[in-house]
Amino acid sequence: MEVCKIVIPSHKRADRVRTSAVVANAVICVPESQRDAYQAQNPGVEIVAHPDSVIGLSLKRDWIARHFGNVFMLDDDIDTMQRVYTEPGEKSQVDRLTAYELIQACADAARQAGAHLFSFSHVPAPVLYNPLAPIDLAAYHTGCAHGILAGSWLWYSPEIKVNEDYWISCLNAYEHRLSWKDTRFYFAQKGTFVNPGGLSEFRNVDAEEADFRLLQRVFGTDVVTLKKSSAKSKLKHPFQKTLKLPF
């Protein structure tokens, strides 16, 4: 039984959609003016078009959520879905049909738990996986792979340009308190910050700063804070954020 539609938002990457080879039964969602180009480059994949007036990833995600109801959104540059709980030398990658079934199972578990926002781990390192707590009920949900179930009070602000994942994670904590994150699996991206098209034409330091200020203004300076650089983790830009959800 299909609990949610799996949708790949894309923009100006007709010949570079990787995700449809990673997850079965996914559709690609693009502006109406790009439909023919995507159809030509992605034979056998369903293309769903939104109006060209829907500009920017936040508005695109909002349109997708309203159009499909129960939906799981995957970025178009996903390279693999992997198991996080692995031993050295053990195969971690799952096949595309298994990936589809895992998403449906996650959506169904979230629904049964009363959650509306659901996703998988954003940390691939097996050493950071806790086998005694495979499900996180109060977590950040990565933008590259997350889902929303119908009936929520969730929406994507048009003011958020490049951090819609932080917005939806904070909004869900405020409105619903509960989310569902299966930390046993992880979606790996490839070439995210060097791939033309997509969000790259909107992402810059000014946009990161504006998003940071907006998130702090709406959700509070105790919830949205600046990430600190360390010897093991260097910041990519000065407005990298971290969330401290109080639930």
MIGUNU-697629 format. One record per atom (N, C-alpha, C, CB): residue in one letter; y, z, x. Coordinates in pm, whole numbers, plus 50000, padded with zeros to 5 digits. Glycine has a CB too. Layout:
BEGIN
aYZX/...
% end
This chain:
BEGIN
m498805000050085/m500005000050000/m501255000050088/m500015012349904/e502174991150060/e503414990650136/e504415000350077/e503984976250139/v504755010550154/v505705020750110/v507125016050134/v505455033950183/c507345009250246/c508705004750280/c508664990750338/c509355014450380/k509764983650320/k509924970450381/k510374972250525/k510934961750301/i509794964650615/i510184965250756/i511144953850783/i508944964650851/v512364957250825/v513444947450836/v514024947750977/v514554950250732/i514244935951032/i514834934351165/i516254928951149/i513964924851255/p517274937351159/p518654932151157/p518904924151284/p519694943751144/s519514912551271/s519764904351390/s521074896551372/s518584894651418/h521624892351486/h522914885351484/h523034876851611/h524104895351473/k523094863851593/k523294854351703/k522214855351811/k524644856651766/r520974857851768/r519844858251861/r518644850951803/r519464872951895/a518894839551743/a517834832451671/a516624829451759/a518374819451614/d516864826451886/d515774822751976/d515294834452061/d516194811452065/r515744846752029/r515404858252114/r514974870452032/r516584861952201/v514344868251919/v513834879551839/v512444883051889/v513804876051685/r512304894551950/r511034898852007/r510194906951908/r511284907052133/t510854913951816/t510204924351738/t509144919151642/t511234931851662/s509314907051591/s508334901751495/s506964899751559/s508834888551437/a506914899151692/a505624898151762/a505024911951788/a505794890651894/v505784922451760/v505344936251788/v504864943151662/v506484944251851/v505494940051547/v505164946451420/v504864935651316/v506324955751371/a503734936651250/a503344926851149/a504184928451022/a501854928151115/n504324917550948/n504914917550813/n506394921550811/n504144926850723/a507094919850920/a508524923050923/a509334910750884/a508944927951064/v510474913050819/v511394902250785/v512634903550874/v511784902550634/i513324892550896/i514534892550976/i515724890950883/i514504881151083/c516734899450900/c517924899150814/c519134894550895/c518184913050751/v519764883650851/v520854877450926/v521954873050830/v520344865451008/p523144869750883/p524184864050797/p523744850650738/p525484862250877/e524234847450620/e523864835250551/e524084822850638/e524654833950423/s525184822750715/s525504811050797/s524534809250914/s526904812350850/q523714819250945/q522754818351056/q521314816751007/q522854830751143/r521134816150876/r519774815550820/r518974803750875/r519854814650667/d519554791750872/d518814779650912/d518404780451059/d519654767050887/a519294785451144/a518974786451287/a517814796051310/a520214791051367/y517834807251240/y516744816951255/y515434811551199/y517094830151185/q515504804451087/q514294799051028/q513664788751121/q514604792750892/a514504780751187/a513984770651278/a513314776751400/a515104761351321/q513864787851448/q513354794151570/q512244804351545/q514484800851643/n512064808151418/n511074818451385/n510174813851271/n511764831651348/p509394803251293/p508534797951186/p507504808251143/p507834785251233/g507284808851013/g506304818150960/g506824832150935/g505164818851051/v508074834750971/v508694847850950/v509684846750835/v509394852951080/e509644856050742/e510584855850630/e511984859250678/e510134865750520/i512964851250638/i514364853550672/i515104857650545/i515014840750737/v515754869050549/v516584873750438/v518034873250483/v516174888250392/a518884867050403/a520284865350442/a521204874350360/a520704850750425/h522164880150428/h523214887650361/h524514879650367/h523404901750426/p525504882650284/p526764875150288/p527434876050425/p527734880350180/d528114865450464/d528824865250592/d529934875650598/d529394851450618/s530364880450483/s531424890550479/s530934904250528/s531964891850337/v529614905950539/v529044918450592/v529054917350744/v527584921150537/i530044923450806/i530244922050951/i530084935551019/i531644916050982/g529314935751126/g529094948251199/g527774954551160/g530234958051175/l527164961851255/l525824967151231/l525794977951123/l525274972651358/s526824986351116/s526824996851014/s526824990950873/s528035005951032/l527684981150850/l527714974750718/l526434967050690/l528924965350707/k525854961050795/k524584953850778/k523474963750739/k524204946250908/r523414975150807/r522394985150774/r522594990350631/r522444996950874/d523834992550593/d524114997350458/d523654987150354/d525615000450442/w523924974450380/w523494963850288/w521974963450279/w524044950150333/i521304964550391/i519834964150395/i519244975750316/i519324964550541/a519784987750337/a519264999550268/a519434998250117/a519965012250317/r520564993050073/r520804991549930/r519974980049871/r522304989049905/h519774969649951/h519044957949902/h517544960649888/h519264946149997/f516954967649984/f515514969549986/f515064983049928/f515014968350128/g515934993049926/g515525006249877/g514805014049984/g514645004849755/n513475013249987/n512685019450093/n512585009650209/n511265023550042/v513135013450324/v513235003850434/v513065010850569/v514584996550429/f512475003550663/f512425007850802/f513054996850885/f510955011050849/m514095000050961/m514834990051038/m514494990751186/m516334991951018/l514224979251244/l513884977951385/l514834968251452/l512424973451403/d515374971951567/d516214962651642/d515404950251682/d516804969451768/d516104939251709/d515404926751737/d514894925551880/d516304915251709/d515174935651965/d514754935152105/d513624944952137/d515934937952196/i512824948752035/i511694957652058/i510614950052136/i511124962951923/d510114956252243/d509124949852328/d507704954552297/d509434952652475/t507544967452267/t506224972852235/t506374985352148/t505434976252364/m505284988752076/m505135002052019/m504045009052098/m504795001551865/q504305021352140/q503395028252231/q503035042052179/q504005029252369/r501855046552215/r501485060452196/r502125068752307/r499935062252195/v502695080052271/v503285089052371/v502225098252428/v504445097152309/y501255101952348/y500215111252393/y499125103452469/y499595118952272/t499325101652596/t498375094152679/t498055101852806/t498945080452714/e496905098652862/e496515103552994/e496825092853097/e495005107452997/p496945096353226/p497215086353329/p496185075153327/p497235093053467/g496685062753325/g495815051153325/g495315046953188/g494675053653411/e495615054653084/e495165051452949/e496115041552883/e495045064152865/k495565031952809/k496395022052740/k497235028852633/k495515011052678/s498525025652629/s499415031952532/s499885022552422/s500615037552603/q499875009552448/q500424999952351/q499514998352231/q500644986552417/v500124997452111/v499354995051989/v499594980651943/v499745005151877/d498634974951870/d498784961151824/d499724960551704/d497404955151787/r500124948551666/r501174946851567/r500744951251427/r501614932251563/l499494949851391/l499034954451260/l498984969751256/l497654948451228/t498534975751365/t498524990351372/t499944995751365/t497824995151502/a500874988851432/a502274993051427/a502794992951283/a503144983851515/y502454982451210/y502844981551069/y502264993250989/y502384968151008/e500994996051009/e500335006750934/e500895020450971/e498825006450959/l501255022551097/l501825035251139/l503195037551073/l501975035651293/i503975026951060/i505275028150993/i505075031750846/i506075014951005/q504125025250780/q503865028350639/q503365042650622/q502835018550581/a502505047150713/a501995060850706/a503105070950728/a500885062950810/c504015067850820/c505155076650847/c506065077550725/c505945071750970/a506335066150663/a507175065950543/a506535073850430/a507425051550499/d505225072550414/d504535079650307/d504535094750333/d503095074650295/a504345098850459/a504375113050493/a505765118850469/a503965115250639/a506795111350505/a508175115850482/a508425117650332/a509185105850541/r507975108050254/r508165108850108/r507475121150050/r507635096150041/q506245123550095/q505505135150044/q506155148350086/q504065134650091/a506815148250202/a507485160350252/a508845162550186/a507645159650402/g509335152450113/g510645153450051/g511775149250141/g510875167350006/a511455142250251/a512475137350344/a512895123250307/a511955137750489/h514115119550346/h514615105950319/h514805097850447/h515945106850244/l515075104450558/l515265097750686/l514015100050772/l516555102950759/f513485089450832/f512265090950912/f512275081251030/f511005088550825/s511555085151134/s511505076651253/s510395081551346/s512865076651327/f510425076251469/f509465080051571/f510225085251694/f508555067951609/s509485089151795/s510095095051915/s511065085351982/s509005099352014/h512125090952041/h513005082652125/h512785086052272/h514495084752086/v511785094352301/v511465098452439/v510045093752471/v511595114052457/p509855084652567/p508535078952593/p507655087252686/p508685065452649/a508215097152753/a507465104252858/a506395113352798/a508415112552945/p505115111152831/p504045119752780/p504225134452819/p502715114752830/v504845137252934/v505005151152979/v505965158852889/v505505151453124/l506795151652811/l507735158252721/l507205159152578/l509055150752722/y506005153852556/y505395154452423/y504735168052401/y504365143052405/n504985174052286/n504405186952253/n503285184852150/n505485196652198/p502035185652191/p500925183152097/p500805193651987/p499625182452172/l501475205052004/l501435215451902/l502535213551797/l501565229051967/a503425203951821/a504505201151726/a504765186151721/a505805208951764/p503815178351671/p503965163851671/p505005158651574/p502655157451639/i505375166851474/i506375162851375/i507605171551390/i505805163851231/d508755165151405/d510035172151417/d510785170551285/d510885166751538/l511165181651224/l511795181251092/l513325182151098/l511275192551007/a513875183951217/a515335185151231/a515745178051359/a515805200151232/a515805164951354/a515935157251477/a517015146551469/a514625150951512/y517385141651587/y518165129351600/y517225117551578/y518865128351741/h517715107051511/h516905095251483/h517545083051549/h516755092951330/t516825076951641/t517365065851718/t517695053851631/t516375061751825/g518775046951667/g519205035451589/g518245023751595/g520545031151635/c517495022451705/c516655010551722/c515465010251628/c516165009751865/a515095022051572/a513915022451486/a513975034651396/a512625022551571/h514455032751274/h514495043851179/h514455038551037/h515755052651201/g514055047250945/g513925042950807/g514615052350709/g512485041750771/i514925046850592/i515535054550483/i514765051750355/i517045050850467/l514485062350280/l513815060950152/l514825061350039/l512745071850134/a514555054049934/a515455053149820/a515675066849757/a514915043349717/g516845068549696/g517175080949629/g517925090849715/g515935087249580/s518265086949835/s518985096049925/s520495095349898/s518695092550073/w521225104149965/w522685103849963/w523205098250096/w523255118049937/l522425089750158/l522765084550290/l523465071150279/l521515083350377/w524435069050366/w525175056450375/w525745055350516/w526315055550267/y526095043150555/y526615040550689/y528115037750681/y525875028650754/s528865045550755/s530325044050752/s530755030950818/s531005055850822/p531645023350754/p532155011150816/p533035014050938/p532945003150716/e533455026550953/e534275030251070/e533455031851197/e535025043051042/i532155034151182/i531285035751299/i530915021851352/i530005043951263/k531205019351477/k530985006051533/k529675004851610/k532125002351624/v529345014951694/v528175013651782/v527285026051782/v528635010751923/n527585035751699/n526815048251697/n526365051851556/n527635059751757/e525865042051484/e525445044551346/e524235053851340/e525115031351276/d523455054751451/d522325063951452/d522785078451453/d521445061251574/y523845081551528/y524395095051526/y524985098251388/y525465096751636/w525645088551330/w526225090551197/w525145094051095/w526985077951151/i524075086051091/i523065088050987/i522275100851013/i522125076050981/s522075104451139/s521375117051172/s522195129051127/s521085117851322/c523495128751153/c524375139751113/c524505140350961/c525755138251177/l524695128850898/l524875128550753/l523615133750683/l525195114350706/n522455129850734/n521215134650674/n521075149850689/n520005127650739/a521465155250805/a521405169750825/a522315176850726/a521785173450969/y523475171050701/y524425177150608/y523935176150464/y525795170350621/e523455164350424/e523105162050285/e521705167050247/e523205147350255/h520735165650338/h519345168150302/h518655179050385/h518575155650314/r519245182650497/r518695193150585/r517385189150652/r518475205750507/l516565181250587/l515215177950633/l515095163250669/l514185181650526/s514395160350778/s514025146550810/s512595146750865/s515025140050913/w512045134950892/w510655134050938/w510595125151062/w509715128350825/k510215131051174/k510155123551300/k508775125351362/k511275128151398/d508015114551369/d506685114851428/d506815112051578/d505735104351360/t506675122551657/t506925121251802/t505715116051879/t507335134651859/r504665112151808/r503465107051875/r503605092651920/r502265108351784/f504595085451864/f504735071151893/f506185067851927/f504255062751775/y506355056451997/y507655052952053/y507815037852052/y507815058452197/f509015033152016/f509335018852025/f510165016352151/f510105014151898/a509645007852237/a510325004552363/a511124991752348/a509315003252479/q512374992152391/q513244980352388/q513274973552524/q514664984152343/k513764961252526/k513874953852652/k515184946052653/k512674944352672/g515984948152757/g517234940552773/g518314944252674/g516964926152762/t518304956652624/t519214960552517/t520684958552553/t518984974952480/f521074962852672/f522494962752707/f522934950152781/f522814974852791/v522014940852802/v522374928452872/v522074916052788/v521644927553006/n521594918152668/n521204907152580/n522414902752497/n520034911352489/p522894890352512/p524044885652433/p523734885852284/p524454871552475/g524804886552202/g524634887152058/g524404901452014/g523474878352013/g523984902951888/g523724916251837/g524944925251844/g522584922551913/l524724937751887/l525794947551894/l526624946252021/l525224961551885/s526184937752114/s526844936852244/s528304932152232/s526084927352335/e528604924252128/e529974919352116/e530934929952061/e530014907152028/f530374941352016/f531204952251966/f531214964352059/f530714956451829/r530204965352149/r530034977352230/r530924977052353/r528574978852272/n531814986952365/n532634989052485/n533055003752486/n533884979452488/v533715007952593/v534075022052607/v535045026452498/v534675024652745/d535965017552460/d536915021052354/d536205023852223/d537935009852335/a535205015552191/a534435017552068/a533625030552076/a533495005652042/e533075033552193/e532325045952211/e533245058052192/e531665046352351/e534435057352246/e535375068552232/e535785070352086/e536615066352320/a536105059252019/a536525060051879/a535415065951792/a536925046151827/d534165061751817/d533035067251742/d532875082151768/d531745059751778/f533015086151894/f532875100351930/f533925108751858/f533015102252083/r535165104151857/r536235111651789/r535955112551638/r537615104851815/l535495101551581/l535205101451437/l534055111051404/l534855087251390/l532995110751482/l531855119451457/l532235134151468/l530725116251555/q533065137451566/q533515151351579/q534415155351462/q534275153351711/r535265146151418/r536175149251308/r535415151551177/r537195137851290/v534375143651154/v533635144651029/v532615155951031/v532955131551000/f531875157251142/f530745166551144/f530965179051229/f529545159351195/g532065179351307/g532375191551380/g532115190551529/g531595202751324/t532935197551605/t532835197351751/t531655205451803/t534115202551813/d531075214051719/d529895221551761/d528615213451743/d529795234651682/v528665203551655/v527485195251628/v527435183251721/v527485190551482/v528555176551740/v528635164651825/v529385168351953/v529335152851752/t528695168152065/t529295172052192/t529045161252297/t528745185552239/l529815161952404/l529625152552514/l528425156452598/l530885151752601/k527685146652640/k526535148952726/k527005151152869/k525545137152718/k526315159752940/k526675162653079/k525775155053174/k526605177753107/s526385149853278/s525615142653380/s524865152653467/s526545133753466/s523715148253517/s522935156653607/s522335148053718/s521815164153531/a521655154553810/a521055147153921/a519955137753870/a520475156954024/k519295141653761/k518215133553706/k518685123653600/k517165142553647/s519855125853545/s520335117353435/s521825114453452/s520085124153299/k522125102453499/k523505098253516/k524025091953387/k523625088353634/l525275095053354/l525865089553232/l526185074753248/l527125097353195/k525935067053142/k526265052753143/k527745050653113/k525405045253040/h528365060053041/h529795059553011/h530245073852977/h530115049452894/p531535076752979/p531995090552963/p531875096252822/p533405091453005/f531475088152724/f531405092952586/f529965093152532/f532275084352496/q529015094652623/q527645096852578/q527565110452508/q526635096152698/k526835110552396/k526855122352308/k525495129252301/k527295118252169/t525545141452253/t524345148752218/t524595156152087/t523925158452331/l523535158252011/l523655165151881/l523035178951890/l522975157051769/k523685188451825/k523155201851811/k523115204851660/k524035212451890/l522035200351597/l521905202051453/l521525216551420/l520865192351395/p522235222951329/p522025237251304/p520895240451208/p523275243151251/f519965231051185/f518895233651088/f517535231751153/f519035224250966/
% end
